């Protein structure tokens, strides 16, 4: 059975597509800012990772996820993936301690 003509499903999918686009644009913006953080850290001699900040962010976002009805474990995994990518970018930018 083809679902192409299902208007309700198409509306849901359109919403998902818009949300996915927004997520990508938000991640791109986040990486622009974290790129500036990495440049600054390299300039002043700070290490690429800040474990205290990471722990605070993970705890804060786990709480937000829980309040929003999203699995906090999933949100932590997602944030950990993003943080690891940011650190990789910082190290690649010459701030690898």
Rosetta constraint file for C-alpha pairs under 8 A:
AtomPair CA 3 CA 9 HARMONIC 7.43 0.50
AtomPair CA 4 CA 10 HARMONIC 7.22 0.50
AtomPair CA 5 CA 10 HARMONIC 7.78 0.50
AtomPair CA 6 CA 10 HARMONIC 6.14 0.50
AtomPair CA 7 CA 11 HARMONIC 6.15 0.50
AtomPair CA 8 CA 12 HARMONIC 6.38 0.50
AtomPair CA 9 CA 13 HARMONIC 6.12 0.50
AtomPair CA 10 CA 14 HARMONIC 6.01 0.50
AtomPair CA 11 CA 15 HARMONIC 6.28 0.50
AtomPair CA 12 CA 16 HARMONIC 6.27 0.50
AtomPair CA 13 CA 17 HARMONIC 6.09 0.50
AtomPair CA 14 CA 18 HARMONIC 6.26 0.50
AtomPair CA 15 CA 19 HARMONIC 6.18 0.50
AtomPair CA 16 CA 20 HARMONIC 6.04 0.50
AtomPair CA 17 CA 21 HARMONIC 6.20 0.50
AtomPair CA 18 CA 22 HARMONIC 6.22 0.50
AtomPair CA 19 CA 23 HARMONIC 6.15 0.50
AtomPair CA 20 CA 24 HARMONIC 6.31 0.50
AtomPair CA 21 CA 25 HARMONIC 6.26 0.50
AtomPair CA 22 CA 26 HARMONIC 6.02 0.50
AtomPair CA 23 CA 27 HARMONIC 6.06 0.50
AtomPair CA 24 CA 28 HARMONIC 6.12 0.50
AtomPair CA 25 CA 29 HARMONIC 6.22 0.50
AtomPair CA 26 CA 30 HARMONIC 6.07 0.50
AtomPair CA 27 CA 31 HARMONIC 6.12 0.50
AtomPair CA 28 CA 32 HARMONIC 6.31 0.50
AtomPair CA 29 CA 33 HARMONIC 6.48 0.50
AtomPair CA 30 CA 34 HARMONIC 6.14 0.50
AtomPair CA 31 CA 35 HARMONIC 5.78 0.50
AtomPair CA 31 CA 86 HARMONIC 7.15 0.50
AtomPair CA 32 CA 36 HARMONIC 6.57 0.50
AtomPair CA 33 CA 37 HARMONIC 6.42 0.50
AtomPair CA 34 CA 38 HARMONIC 6.10 0.50
AtomPair CA 34 CA 86 HARMONIC 6.74 0.50
AtomPair CA 35 CA 39 HARMONIC 6.21 0.50
AtomPair CA 35 CA 86 HARMONIC 7.76 0.50
AtomPair CA 35 CA 89 HARMONIC 7.48 0.50
AtomPair CA 35 CA 90 HARMONIC 7.16 0.50
AtomPair CA 36 CA 40 HARMONIC 6.12 0.50
AtomPair CA 37 CA 41 HARMONIC 6.05 0.50
AtomPair CA 38 CA 42 HARMONIC 6.12 0.50
AtomPair CA 38 CA 48 HARMONIC 6.66 0.50
AtomPair CA 38 CA 89 HARMONIC 7.75 0.50
AtomPair CA 38 CA 90 HARMONIC 4.95 0.50
AtomPair CA 38 CA 93 HARMONIC 7.43 0.50
AtomPair CA 38 CA 95 HARMONIC 7.29 0.50
AtomPair CA 39 CA 43 HARMONIC 6.14 0.50
AtomPair CA 39 CA 90 HARMONIC 7.52 0.50
AtomPair CA 39 CA 93 HARMONIC 7.42 0.50
AtomPair CA 40 CA 44 HARMONIC 6.25 0.50
AtomPair CA 41 CA 45 HARMONIC 5.76 0.50
AtomPair CA 41 CA 46 HARMONIC 4.67 0.50
AtomPair CA 41 CA 47 HARMONIC 6.68 0.50
AtomPair CA 41 CA 48 HARMONIC 6.79 0.50
AtomPair CA 41 CA 95 HARMONIC 7.31 0.50
AtomPair CA 42 CA 46 HARMONIC 6.09 0.50
AtomPair CA 42 CA 47 HARMONIC 7.48 0.50
AtomPair CA 42 CA 48 HARMONIC 7.76 0.50
AtomPair CA 42 CA 94 HARMONIC 6.97 0.50
AtomPair CA 42 CA 95 HARMONIC 4.95 0.50
AtomPair CA 45 CA 95 HARMONIC 7.84 0.50
AtomPair CA 46 CA 95 HARMONIC 7.91 0.50
AtomPair CA 47 CA 95 HARMONIC 6.72 0.50
AtomPair CA 47 CA 96 HARMONIC 7.11 0.50
AtomPair CA 47 CA 97 HARMONIC 5.96 0.50
AtomPair CA 48 CA 87 HARMONIC 5.73 0.50
AtomPair CA 48 CA 90 HARMONIC 5.61 0.50
AtomPair CA 48 CA 91 HARMONIC 6.38 0.50
AtomPair CA 48 CA 95 HARMONIC 6.07 0.50
AtomPair CA 48 CA 96 HARMONIC 6.54 0.50
AtomPair CA 48 CA 97 HARMONIC 7.23 0.50
AtomPair CA 49 CA 87 HARMONIC 6.12 0.50
AtomPair CA 50 CA 54 HARMONIC 6.18 0.50
AtomPair CA 51 CA 55 HARMONIC 6.11 0.50
AtomPair CA 52 CA 56 HARMONIC 6.27 0.50
AtomPair CA 53 CA 57 HARMONIC 6.12 0.50
AtomPair CA 54 CA 58 HARMONIC 6.07 0.50
AtomPair CA 54 CA 83 HARMONIC 7.67 0.50
AtomPair CA 55 CA 59 HARMONIC 6.16 0.50
AtomPair CA 56 CA 60 HARMONIC 6.08 0.50
AtomPair CA 57 CA 61 HARMONIC 6.00 0.50
AtomPair CA 58 CA 62 HARMONIC 5.95 0.50
AtomPair CA 58 CA 76 HARMONIC 5.94 0.50
AtomPair CA 58 CA 79 HARMONIC 6.92 0.50
AtomPair CA 58 CA 80 HARMONIC 7.79 0.50
AtomPair CA 59 CA 63 HARMONIC 6.29 0.50
AtomPair CA 60 CA 64 HARMONIC 6.31 0.50
AtomPair CA 61 CA 65 HARMONIC 5.91 0.50
AtomPair CA 61 CA 72 HARMONIC 7.70 0.50
AtomPair CA 61 CA 75 HARMONIC 6.91 0.50
AtomPair CA 61 CA 76 HARMONIC 7.28 0.50
AtomPair CA 62 CA 66 HARMONIC 6.13 0.50
AtomPair CA 62 CA 72 HARMONIC 4.60 0.50
AtomPair CA 62 CA 73 HARMONIC 7.28 0.50
AtomPair CA 62 CA 75 HARMONIC 6.17 0.50
AtomPair CA 62 CA 76 HARMONIC 6.25 0.50
AtomPair CA 63 CA 67 HARMONIC 6.18 0.50
AtomPair CA 63 CA 72 HARMONIC 7.10 0.50
AtomPair CA 64 CA 68 HARMONIC 6.12 0.50
AtomPair CA 65 CA 69 HARMONIC 6.14 0.50
AtomPair CA 65 CA 70 HARMONIC 4.75 0.50
AtomPair CA 65 CA 71 HARMONIC 6.33 0.50
AtomPair CA 65 CA 72 HARMONIC 5.35 0.50
AtomPair CA 65 CA 75 HARMONIC 6.45 0.50
AtomPair CA 66 CA 70 HARMONIC 5.52 0.50
AtomPair CA 66 CA 71 HARMONIC 6.28 0.50
AtomPair CA 66 CA 72 HARMONIC 5.62 0.50
AtomPair CA 70 CA 74 HARMONIC 7.67 0.50
AtomPair CA 70 CA 75 HARMONIC 7.36 0.50
AtomPair CA 71 CA 75 HARMONIC 6.41 0.50
AtomPair CA 72 CA 76 HARMONIC 6.09 0.50
AtomPair CA 73 CA 77 HARMONIC 6.26 0.50
AtomPair CA 74 CA 78 HARMONIC 6.14 0.50
AtomPair CA 75 CA 79 HARMONIC 6.06 0.50
AtomPair CA 76 CA 80 HARMONIC 5.89 0.50
AtomPair CA 77 CA 81 HARMONIC 6.18 0.50
AtomPair CA 78 CA 82 HARMONIC 6.37 0.50
AtomPair CA 79 CA 83 HARMONIC 6.00 0.50
AtomPair CA 80 CA 84 HARMONIC 5.99 0.50
AtomPair CA 81 CA 85 HARMONIC 6.26 0.50
AtomPair CA 82 CA 86 HARMONIC 6.23 0.50
AtomPair CA 83 CA 87 HARMONIC 6.19 0.50
AtomPair CA 84 CA 88 HARMONIC 6.15 0.50
AtomPair CA 85 CA 89 HARMONIC 6.25 0.50
AtomPair CA 86 CA 90 HARMONIC 6.24 0.50
AtomPair CA 87 CA 91 HARMONIC 6.12 0.50
AtomPair CA 88 CA 92 HARMONIC 6.09 0.50
AtomPair CA 89 CA 93 HARMONIC 6.11 0.50
AtomPair CA 90 CA 94 HARMONIC 6.86 0.50
AtomPair CA 90 CA 95 HARMONIC 5.61 0.50
AtomPair CA 90 CA 96 HARMONIC 6.96 0.50
AtomPair CA 91 CA 95 HARMONIC 4.69 0.50
AtomPair CA 91 CA 96 HARMONIC 4.02 0.50
AtomPair CA 91 CA 97 HARMONIC 7.52 0.50
AtomPair CA 92 CA 96 HARMONIC 6.94 0.50
